[in-house]
Amino acid sequence: MNKKLRRILWVIPNICFYLIVIFLSIWVAINIDRLEPINRLDLFVFMIILILGVSLLGTYRIIYWIRTGQLYEEMMISGRILN
């Protein structure tokens, strides 16, 4: 795989997580008056925080790999080497 394709393959899922956080936050803000009576508001806020945490950790990991040059080397994923 070439260098740009590897970077894109790691960045696209991360962008999707950020979009999920944005859309879920908007949906919760729109439906906040319906979620409070059924005690689901705290669950959705917790999910948003967890997904945002995963997104931020993914961003940190990708930036670290790019800075150290590890993104371009052979990487071990589940026991297989990607060339």
MODELLER restraints for C-alpha pairs under 7 A, 6 or more apart:
rsr = mdl.restraints
at = mdl.atoms
rsr.add(forms.Gaussian(group=physical.xy_distance, feature=features.Distance(at['CA:1:A'], at['CA:83:A']), mean=6.28, stdev=0.5))
rsr.add(forms.Gaussian(group=physical.xy_distance, feature=features.Distance(at['CA:3:A'], at['CA:72:A']), mean=5.82, stdev=0.5))
rsr.add(forms.Gaussian(group=physical.xy_distance, feature=features.Distance(at['CA:14:A'], at['CA:55:A']), mean=5.85, stdev=0.5))
rsr.add(forms.Gaussian(group=physical.xy_distance, feature=features.Distance(at['CA:14:A'], at['CA:58:A']), mean=6.38, stdev=0.5))
rsr.add(forms.Gaussian(group=physical.xy_distance, feature=features.Distance(at['CA:14:A'], at['CA:59:A']), mean=6.89, stdev=0.5))
rsr.add(forms.Gaussian(group=physical.xy_distance, feature=features.Distance(at['CA:17:A'], at['CA:51:A']), mean=6.75, stdev=0.5))
rsr.add(forms.Gaussian(group=physical.xy_distance, feature=features.Distance(at['CA:17:A'], at['CA:55:A']), mean=5.81, stdev=0.5))
rsr.add(forms.Gaussian(group=physical.xy_distance, feature=features.Distance(at['CA:18:A'], at['CA:52:A']), mean=6.93, stdev=0.5))
rsr.add(forms.Gaussian(group=physical.xy_distance, feature=features.Distance(at['CA:18:A'], at['CA:55:A']), mean=6.29, stdev=0.5))
rsr.add(forms.Gaussian(group=physical.xy_distance, feature=features.Distance(at['CA:21:A'], at['CA:48:A']), mean=5.84, stdev=0.5))
rsr.add(forms.Gaussian(group=physical.xy_distance, feature=features.Distance(at['CA:21:A'], at['CA:51:A']), mean=6.52, stdev=0.5))
rsr.add(forms.Gaussian(group=physical.xy_distance, feature=features.Distance(at['CA:21:A'], at['CA:52:A']), mean=6.28, stdev=0.5))
rsr.add(forms.Gaussian(group=physical.xy_distance, feature=features.Distance(at['CA:25:A'], at['CA:48:A']), mean=6.96, stdev=0.5))
rsr.add(forms.Gaussian(group=physical.xy_distance, feature=features.Distance(at['CA:32:A'], at['CA:41:A']), mean=6.84, stdev=0.5))
rsr.add(forms.Gaussian(group=physical.xy_distance, feature=features.Distance(at['CA:35:A'], at['CA:41:A']), mean=5.06, stdev=0.5))
rsr.add(forms.Gaussian(group=physical.xy_distance, feature=features.Distance(at['CA:65:A'], at['CA:71:A']), mean=5.08, stdev=0.5))
rsr.add(forms.Gaussian(group=physical.xy_distance, feature=features.Distance(at['CA:74:A'], at['CA:81:A']), mean=6.20, stdev=0.5))
rsr.add(forms.Gaussian(group=physical.xy_distance, feature=features.Distance(at['CA:74:A'], at['CA:82:A']), mean=5.75, stdev=0.5))
rsr.add(forms.Gaussian(group=physical.xy_distance, feature=features.Distance(at['CA:74:A'], at['CA:83:A']), mean=5.73, stdev=0.5))
rsr.add(forms.Gaussian(group=physical.xy_distance, feature=features.Distance(at['CA:75:A'], at['CA:81:A']), mean=5.71, stdev=0.5))
rsr.add(forms.Gaussian(group=physical.xy_distance, feature=features.Distance(at['CA:75:A'], at['CA:82:A']), mean=5.81, stdev=0.5))
rsr.add(forms.Gaussian(group=physical.xy_distance, feature=features.Distance(at['CA:76:A'], at['CA:82:A']), mean=6.87, stdev=0.5))
